[in-house]
Every structure is written in structure tokens, then in C-alpha cells.
Amino acid sequence: MSPPQLTLLQTGGARAMPNDGARIEGDAYYTSPRLARSIVSEVQRFIKEPIDGVVLEPSVGGGAFATAILDLTPARLMVADIDPTAPGMATGWWSRRRAAGERYPLAFYTRQSFLDLDHLRPGWVIGNPPYADALAHVEHALAIAPRVVFLLRLAFTESIGRIGFWKTARLRHLWVLAKRPSFTASGKTDACPYAVFFWDRDHVGEPTMTPCWDWQGVSR
């Protein structure tokens, strides 16, 4: 049975923090559209070709990465989110068209946890996973896709519990953000540095790194 057509995507960025300062349920800290577009543009510049084929956005949230992928690449898009109320799961946005007049090449969406999507085999997984369960999301992404791009805290490169993972992970490039991004409507940032991690199953050798990546200065 073929998957349902995608009927989603209303662009969204940061969301308001709870009044009591508690963490947002499900680590639903939405990436800003500007940062998502910079990441997609930078990865394409780095690989010197368009991101093509099928891209899975595993935690669509506000739709920032999904929008960037559809706007800036020729790829087909699949999205998932465990939260059915996430703005990126809303209907209506799909009717937008590319400048050339053709419809966006959408695939499908599902209101399932990304970790339960074992049957999918996209060419890319791109997004901002919940940091509380980041390792599980990275490992699952690498199991189903040859190329993975995730926005994560730089601290993902450390921890005794990740020693085994980093012995085998084929990290190709790391962009360390010069300015810490905000994930809330207030525009405030937290105390953690962030980076964009690019894993490539075909990569051989040591990873490369771009320190102090000025994502705000990327032309899109």
C-alpha cells in the first residue's frame, strides 16, 4: 500500500517557554527558519551538489527544516512527528508551489515516533532531534540512511556513554555555530554551544571541522 500524500507544513520557528520555566514537553524546541535554511544551504555547498532523493525530517516541529528542504533542494520530503499538534503537521501549506510552477515533490507524513520507523530507507535524514534522546535518534538515523545531518549540542561529542558510538560513527564534517541559536520566542539562548553534525556512510578517514561557523551570514 502506498503511503498517504503529505498534507502538512505551516512554517514555524521558536515557541514560547512555559511560564514556570520548565522544559517543554518532548523537548519540542523548534529550530528557527533562518538557521534551518543556513544548514541546508551550507551542506549543499560542502558536498558541491544538491541534496537529492528522499529526505526524512524525523521531528518536523514547526516545519523549519522541511520548508528549507523544499525551498532549497530538488529532494522529495518525508516528515514525522510524535506530536500531532506540531505546527509542521498542519494542513494547507502543501499547496504552495515552486517558482517554476510545479508542485513541491512531497512524499508522506506520519504521526509516529521516528524511532519506530524501521521500514523507511531515505537517502538523507535531516533535522533537530530531541536532545534528551539524541543518541538513540542518531543511531536510528544512521541505521536507515547513508547521510545524516543533525543540529545538536556540541556536548554530543563527549560522554563516557558515547565512547562506543564514536569509535564507529563515520562523521564527515562538523560545523560549530559561532552564535548560539535561540529555540524560544523570547530570543534568549541557553548556556550550551551547538554544532551541525554530518555523518556519511561512505566517508573514510578523520572528520573535518569548521570552527566558529557564521550561520547568520550564509546566503540562502
N, C-alpha and C positions, 0 to 999 in steps of 0.2 A: 504494500500500500504506500502510495507516495505521500510525503509529508504535506501538511497544510500550507497554503500560501501565507506568507508573512503579512500580517495586518497590524503594524505597530509603528512605533517610533515618533515620539514627540520630543524634540530636543530639550535637554535639561542639563543643568550643571550642578552647582553646590546646593545643599539642602540645609535647612535650619537645624541647629543643635537643640536637643531637649532643654527645656527651661532649667532643669536641675543639674545640667552639665554632664549627665550620664552619657555613656556611649550609645550611639544609635543602634537599634536592634539589627542584628545580622551584619554589622559592620558596613552598613549602607552609606558609605561616604563617596558621593558621586564625583567623578573627575570633571574638571571644567572643560568645556568645548575647546577652549584655546589650547590647553595642554594636550588634549587628545589629538587635535589636528597637527600640532607640532611633532608629536611622537610618530604618527603615521607618515608625515612628510619626511622626517629625518630617517626613518627606517628605509624608505624608498630611495632616498639619496645614498644611504650607506650600501645597499645591495645593488644599486645602479640599475634598477629595473622596477616596474610597477609590482605592487603586491597584487597577485592574481589568484585565480582559482576560487576556492571556497574558504572564507574566513569565519570562524566561530568566535563570537563575543560571549563569554560564559556568564557574565554578570552585567547585563545591559544597563541596569540602573537608570540614570537619566538620559541615556542614549547618546552620550558624547562620542564614544569610540565608534559606535555603529554609524552615526552621522558622518564622522570623519572618513571612515572606510568607504561609505557610499559616495561621498563627495569627491574624494581624492584618488580613488583606485578603481579599476575595472572589475574588481572582485565581486563574487556573489556572497551574500551575507546570511549567516545563521546566528540567531541570538537566543539566549536563555536567561532566565532569572527566576529564582525561587520565590520572589515576592511579586504576586500578581498585581499589586498596586504601584509598582515601579513606573515612573513616567515613560520609560522606554518601552513598556509593554502596551502603551495606549494605542488606540486606533486612529486612523486619519492621516498620519504623517506619510504613510506609504504612497499616497497619491502624488507626491512631489515627483518631478521629472528632472533628468539631467539637462544640461544646457543644449545638448544636441537634439533633444526631443524624445529620446527613448525612455522607457520606464527604468527605474532602478532595478538591477538584477538581484532581486531578493530571493531567498531560499525559503526558510521557515523559522518559526519560533516555537519555543516550548516553555511552559511554566514548571520546569523541573530543575532540581539541583544539578549543576554541571557535573558533580562527582558521580551522578547516576547515568550519565550519557556515555555508555560504553560502546554503543553501536556506531557512533559518528566517526568519520575519518576526514576531517577538514585538512586543508593544506597549511592553514595558519590558525593559531589561537592568539587573540589579541585582546587585552583588557586590563582591568584593575581588580584583582580578586580580593575577597575579604582577608585582611591580614591575619586575623585570628586563626585562619585555616589555610594560610598561604602555601605551606609546603605540600599539603595534600592536593591543592589546586595545580601547583606547578608540576608535580609528579604525574597527575592525571593528564594534564595538557601534553606533556612530553610523551605519554603513552599513546595518545591518539593522533598527534600531529607532528610533522617533521620540523616545524618552525613555530616558536612561541615567543611572544613579546608581552611582557607584563610590567606594569608600573608597581613597584614595591618599595618598601623601606630599604635603605642601604644596609640595614642591620640583617637583612636576609643573607648576607654573605658570611655571617658569623653564627655562633652557637654550636655547642658540643653535639647537640642532637642532629645537626645537618652535616656533620663530617662525612658520613657515608654518602649522602646525596652529592656533595660537591666533588667527591672522588670520581664520579662517573658522569656528571652533568656536562653536556657539551655547550658551555656558554661561549657565544661567539663575540659579543660586544656588550659593554656596559656604559651607559650614559649617566653620569652623576649630575643631578639637577643643581644648577648654580643657585637658583632661588627655590625655596621650599614652597610647594603648592598649597593652596587652601582647598579644603573639601567642605567648607561650611559657608552659609550665606553671609556670615559676618566678615569674611575675607581674612580671618585670622589663620595663622599656620600653627602647627604643633612643633614640638622640640626635636623632631626626627628628620634627618636628611633622607631624601628619596632618590631612586635611580630607576632607569629603564633597563630591563634585562632582556637580552635577545639570545635565545637558545636556538641552535641549528643542528639538527641530527647529523648533517653531513660535514660539520666543521671538524677540522683536525688541527691540533695544536693548542697553544695557550690563547685565552681570550684577549681582546684589545679593550681599551677603555678611553672614554672621553671625559676628562675631569671638568668640572665647572661648565656643564653644558647650558648654554643660554637659550633655553626653550622659548623664552618670550621674544627672542629675536629671530626665530625661524620664520622664513617666508613660506606662506601656505597658498 
